[in-house]
Amino acid sequence: MDKRILAGILAGYFLGPAWSADGDTTATGGDNARPTQVVDDSPITAAIAHRLAEENDESLVGLHVDTDPQGTVWLSGRTYSQAAADHAVAIARGTQGVAQVKSRIVVTPEASATRQ
């Protein structure tokens, strides 16, 4: 699949409206609670997914990207090398609006041998 098409599909998927499940944007939900800082996470997720799709590493395209309202990016999935996993984290960290990156990427080098 052409990477531009894939990037367009990913961007369209992640640029939908963002909201919390209950609509509550306060720290505790009480009347006197202070509002938390809320980040529009859809563009962050789409930007990271797009940048991963532009890379020449097939294992980066299959990674799952999620962003919470505080700007924390969660990366998950499988890559064929630790270098690829580290590169995905670096891409996420270099994206505007990202507060921190949490990686749950699993490196499975044996998977690359079966794909050759």
C-alpha positions as CSV (number, residue, x, y, z in Angstrom):
1,M,0.0,0.0,0.0
2,D,1.3,3.4,-0.9
3,K,2.6,5.1,2.3
4,R,0.7,8.4,1.4
5,I,-2.6,6.5,1.2
6,L,-1.8,4.8,4.5
7,A,-0.9,8.1,6.1
8,G,-4.1,9.7,4.8
9,I,-6.2,6.8,6.2
10,L,-4.4,7.0,9.6
11,A,-4.8,10.8,9.7
12,G,-8.5,10.6,8.9
13,Y,-9.0,7.9,11.5
14,F,-7.3,9.8,14.3
15,L,-8.5,13.3,13.5
16,G,-12.1,12.6,14.6
17,P,-13.5,14.6,17.5
18,A,-11.8,14.1,20.9
19,W,-13.8,13.9,24.1
20,S,-13.6,12.0,27.4
21,A,-16.0,9.2,28.0
22,D,-18.0,11.1,30.6
23,G,-17.2,14.7,29.4
24,D,-15.6,15.5,32.7
25,T,-12.5,17.7,32.3
26,T,-11.9,18.3,36.0
27,A,-9.3,16.7,38.2
28,T,-11.8,15.1,40.7
29,G,-15.2,15.9,39.1
30,G,-16.4,17.9,42.1
31,D,-17.9,21.4,41.9
32,N,-14.8,22.9,43.5
33,A,-12.3,20.9,41.4
34,R,-9.7,22.7,39.4
35,P,-9.7,22.0,35.7
36,T,-6.8,19.9,34.4
37,Q,-4.8,20.9,31.4
38,V,-6.6,19.3,28.5
39,V,-4.7,18.7,25.2
40,D,-6.5,18.0,21.9
41,D,-4.9,14.6,21.5
42,S,-6.3,13.7,18.0
43,P,-3.8,15.8,16.0
44,I,-0.9,14.6,18.1
45,T,-1.8,10.9,17.5
46,A,-2.3,11.6,13.8
47,A,1.0,13.4,13.4
48,I,2.9,10.6,15.1
49,A,1.1,7.9,13.0
50,H,1.9,9.9,9.9
51,R,5.5,10.3,10.7
52,L,5.8,6.6,11.5
53,A,4.2,5.7,8.2
54,E,6.7,7.8,6.3
55,E,9.6,5.8,7.7
56,N,11.2,3.0,5.6
57,D,10.7,0.5,8.4
58,E,7.6,-1.7,8.0
59,S,7.5,-2.6,11.7
60,L,6.9,1.1,12.6
61,V,3.8,1.3,10.4
62,G,2.1,-1.4,12.5
63,L,2.6,0.4,15.9
64,H,-0.4,1.6,17.8
65,V,-0.3,5.2,18.9
66,D,-2.7,6.6,21.6
67,T,-2.6,10.0,23.3
68,D,-4.3,10.9,26.5
69,P,-5.8,14.4,27.2
70,Q,-2.7,15.4,29.2
71,G,-0.4,14.9,26.2
72,T,1.1,11.5,27.2
73,V,1.7,9.3,24.2
74,W,1.4,5.6,24.5
75,L,3.2,3.4,21.9
76,S,2.4,-0.3,21.6
77,G,2.9,-3.1,19.2
78,R,5.8,-5.1,17.8
79,T,9.0,-4.1,16.1
80,Y,11.9,-6.2,14.7
81,S,14.7,-4.4,16.5
82,Q,15.4,-2.2,19.6
83,A,16.7,0.5,17.3
84,A,13.3,0.6,15.5
85,A,11.5,0.8,18.9
86,D,13.8,3.6,20.0
87,H,13.3,5.5,16.8
88,A,9.5,5.3,17.2
89,V,9.9,6.8,20.7
90,A,12.2,9.5,19.4
91,I,9.6,10.4,16.7
92,A,6.9,10.7,19.3
93,R,9.0,12.8,21.6
94,G,9.8,15.2,18.8
95,T,6.2,15.8,18.0
96,Q,4.7,19.1,19.1
97,G,2.3,18.9,22.0
98,V,3.7,15.7,23.5
99,A,4.3,15.9,27.3
100,Q,5.8,12.5,27.7
101,V,6.1,9.1,25.9
102,K,5.3,5.7,27.4
103,S,6.5,2.7,25.3
104,R,4.9,-0.7,25.5
105,I,6.7,-1.8,22.3
106,V,7.8,-5.4,22.2
107,V,10.9,-6.3,20.2
108,T,10.6,-9.6,18.3
109,P,13.7,-10.1,16.2
110,E,12.7,-13.6,15.2
111,A,9.7,-12.1,13.3
112,S,12.1,-10.4,10.8
113,A,13.7,-13.7,9.9
114,T,10.4,-15.2,8.9
115,R,9.5,-12.2,6.7
116,Q,12.6,-12.5,4.5
